[in-house]
Amino acid sequence: LFPGVRQAQWLTKTKLVEGLPPAVQSIMDNPALGLQELEERVKHAVSHARLWNTPEVAPRREQYCPVLFENLIHICRLMSGKYPSLSKRMLARNCRIAATWERESILLQVRGLSGILMNSMTPIPPVASKEEILATKEHVLETFYPIAPTIDLQEVNVYKELNDTGFRDGYPYSHPHTLFFLESADVRTDRFRPEQLRAKMLMFAFGNALAKAKALHGNDPKVLEQPVVVQSVGTDGQLFQFMVFQLNTTDLVSNDGVKNLVWIDSDQNLYEKAQCVPEVKKRVVTKPAGISGFQPDTFKKFLALYLHGTV
């Protein structure tokens, strides 16, 4: 999407709120979780991915980004001893999603691979109150006149309006929880820029939520009694993007009425630099190998999203 999140907001009829919602922030601020105790594990996980996992002098992004993700997920899973309901989760890879909706007079689709999807047996509770949802009626969506809001979207012939969560009926882990997008291409031009990655995260979080809402409530446009919440995390192995999306309505044709909501916390570094080999000048080590500028709050956000809906 060329204009990024602003365009995705129009396409999905969504109001943006900067930062993470209070329900997630309260998890981060809860001292009973002992998040500080995990900091050394996270530092070790970063060092393993960036410094120790390969015999190469400097691992490529396509190597260390997936390894770091697996390490962080493993640390999150350690919390299942304290919260047994976390075991009622499943990671699905190469999961396909299809969602179709009409926006003004335009038929739109989200289709394709939607990253790594963590499903749950139970849905995430709504993060915005009914009062906050009703207040979105006053929000005015940004337009791009004279530029069409569908600029850069791929045009295709639609033979079937498909809405599919990607899972068969009766699948026990039927509720989408969190999408993970790994931008691990080594060549920078092959990776999504942060703004475009956030737009992609929003479109696929919306697509998963819409497909689930239609599976639960049918295809008739309506304001949902029970909104559908889907989270998303994107990373290139160092910089993280966090998102919580709440689908409040499937009535998407006009700009009027209730809007959907998205909370975005952008451009959060987990660490500043990975020095893979020491820097030596005149036989003196000026910069030792190691990880510098570790940011514990970034992992706290990652973990809080993982725990959201359980804690």
N, C-alpha and C positions, 0 to 999 in steps of 0.2 A: 504494500500500500504506500503510494508516494507521499501523501501528507501524514502518514503514520497514525497515531492514536486518534487524532481529531477526526480523520476519515472513518476509522473503525467505530467511533462513537456514533456518528451519523448512521452508518449502515446497521448498527445494532440498537439504535434508539436508546443510548446510554448516557447517563450523567457521570462525570468523573469527579472523584474525591481524592485529593492528594493524601498520601500516607496510608497506613494500615488501619482497619477498623478497630474500634475499642475492644471487641471480643478477642481479637488476636493480640492486641497490645497488652491486655490484662494477663494473657498467658506469659508473655515475655517478662512482665513485672512481678510475677508470682514467685517469691523466694522459696516456697515449698518445693518447687520443681528441681532446685539444685542445678540450674543451668551453668553456674560458674564451675561446677565440678567437672563439666564436660570439656572445658576449654583446652586442657592439655591433650585430650583425645583428638580434638579438632585440629590442633596444631600438628599433631603426629600424622593425621590423615592428609593434611596439605603437603607435608614433607614427603610422605610416602608417594603421593601422586606426582609431585613436581621434581623430587630429587632421587628417590630410591627405587622406583618401580621399573626402571629400564637400565640396561648397560650403556645406553647412549649418554653422551656428555650432557645434552639438553633434550629432554623428551618433547615430542611434537604435541601440539594442542589436541590433535585427534586421539592421542594416547592418554594424556593426563586429564582431560576434561571428563571423559566417562569414568575413569578410575576415581577421581575426586567425588563425583556424584555417588558412586557405589559406596565409597567410604562414609560419606555423610549420611546416606540412607541407613547404613549399618549402625551408625551411632544413634540415629533416631529410633531404630528398632530396639535398642537396649532399654528404652523406656517402657517396653511392653511388660517388663517385670513389675513395674509400678502401676501400669494401666493395662490390664489384660485385654480390654476391648480393642487395643491397637493390633492384636493378632487377627482381628476380623477385617483385614485389608489385603489387597492383592495388587501387585504391579503387572500391568499389561503392556507389552511392547508391540510396536508395529500395529497398533489398533487403528482401525479405520472408522471415521465418523461421517455421517451425511445429515445435513439439516437444510431445509428449504423454507424460505419465508418471502413475503412480498413487502416491499418498502416503497411507498408512494405507488407508482405504476410499474415498478421494476421487480422482476422475479430474481431472487438472489439465492445462492447456495454456498455452503461450506462443505467441502468434500475432500477426503484424503487422509493421510497419516497425521495423527494428532499427538505426536510426541510419545513420551512414556506416561501412561495414565495409571494413577493409583485409584483403585475403586474401593468402596467400603460397603459393608452390609447395611449401614444406616446413613441417611443423608446428613450433611452439615446443616445445623439449624440456621434460619435467616439471621443475618447480621444487622439488618436495618429494621427498625420498628415500623408498625403500620402507619404511624404519624409521619415518619421520615419518607416512607414510600409515597404517601399521598402528597407530601410536599413537593415531590418531583414533577407534579403536574405544572408547576409554575416555571420549571426550568425550560429555557429556550435553547434548542439544539443549534449549533453553529452550522452555517451553510458555506458553500465554496463558490458561490456565484461570482463570475460567469463560468467557473470550472465545474464540470459535472461531478457529483459526489462519487460516481462510479469510475472515475478516471483510473486507468491502469488495471482495472479488473479484467480478467480473461472472459471473453464472450464465448459461450458454447450453446449448442442446440440441446434443449432439455426435453427428453422423451418421457421421463418419469420424475415426478416430484417426490424425492426420496427423503424420508426421515428415519435414520437408523442409528442406534447407539453403538452398534458394532458387536453387541452381545445377544445371545439367544435368550428367549423368554425362560425364566426360571433360574438364570445364573445368580448364584447367591450373593456375589459382590456386585450388585447391580447399580449402585449409586456412584457417579463420578465424584471424586474427591479433589485430587490435585493433578494437574498436567505439568510435566517437566520437559523443557526444551533445552537440548544441549547443542549450542552453536560451536561445534568442535572443528570446523574446517581450519586448516593451517593458513591458507591464503586469505587475507583479510577481505578481499573483494568477494570471496565465496561465502562469507558469513553475513547474516543479517546485522545491520547497524542497530544499536540499542533501541532507537525509536521504532524501527520497522519490526524488531523482535517483539516489542511490547504490543504493537498492533496485531501481530500474528497471535500472540498469547491471548489477546482479547477476543479475536475472531473465533479461535478454537475453544476457548472457555465458553463463549456464547453458544457456539455450535453444539457442544456437548450438553449444555444446560437446556437448550431448546429441544434437542432430540429427546432428552429425558422427560421434559415437561409434556411433550406431545405423546410420548409413550404412556405417561400417567394420566393425562387429562384430555387427550384427543386433539384434533387439529383445529377446533374452533377457536378463533382469537379471543382472548380473555385476560383479565387481570387475575393473577394466580392467588388463591387463598393461602397456599403454602409455597413461597418463592423457592427457586432452585439455586443453590450456591455451588459454584465450582471455582477452585483456586488454580493458580498457575505460577510456576517458577521457571525463569529462564536464566541460563548462565553460559559463559564462554570458558569456564574453568577458573575465573578470577572475579569478574564483575557479575553481580546478580540483579535480577529484576523480580519483584514480588507483586502478586496481583490477587485480589479477591473479587469475584464477579457474582452479582445477585440478579437473577432473572425474575423480574416482578410481573412482566406481562408478555404475552405472545401476540398482543394486538399491536403490530409493528407498522401497519400501512401508513398511518398519518403521524405528524409530529405532535399531535395533541395527546392529552391524557397522561397516565402514569408512565414514567421512564424506568429503564433498568439502571442499575448502579454498579460502578466499578471503583475499587480502591487500588491505587498503584503506588508502590514505593520503588523509586527508580535508582539505578546506577549505584548499587551498594557493593563496594569492594570487600572481599573476604580477607585479602592481604594485598599489600602494596607491590611487593616484588619478590620473585624467587631467584636467588643468586645460585645458579646450578654449579658453577665452578668458581673458586676464589679468584679475586682480582689481585694480581701481584704487580708491584712496581718496585724496581731496584731490589728484587729478592725479598721484599717486605709485603706481607699480605695486608692490603689496604681494605679489602672487603671480603670477609669470610663467606663461604658457601652457607646458604640457609634462607629461611623465610623471614621477611621483614614487614613491618606495618600490619600485623595481624589485627583484624577487626572482629572482636567476639560478638558484637551486636548483630552482625550479618548472619552468623550461624544461629543466633537466638531467633531471628525472624524465620529462618528456614525451619527450625525445629517447632516454632510456634504454629506455623502453617500445618506442619505434620500432625501436631497434637490437636489442632482445632477440630471441634466436633466430638472430642473424647474428654478433654479436660474441662 
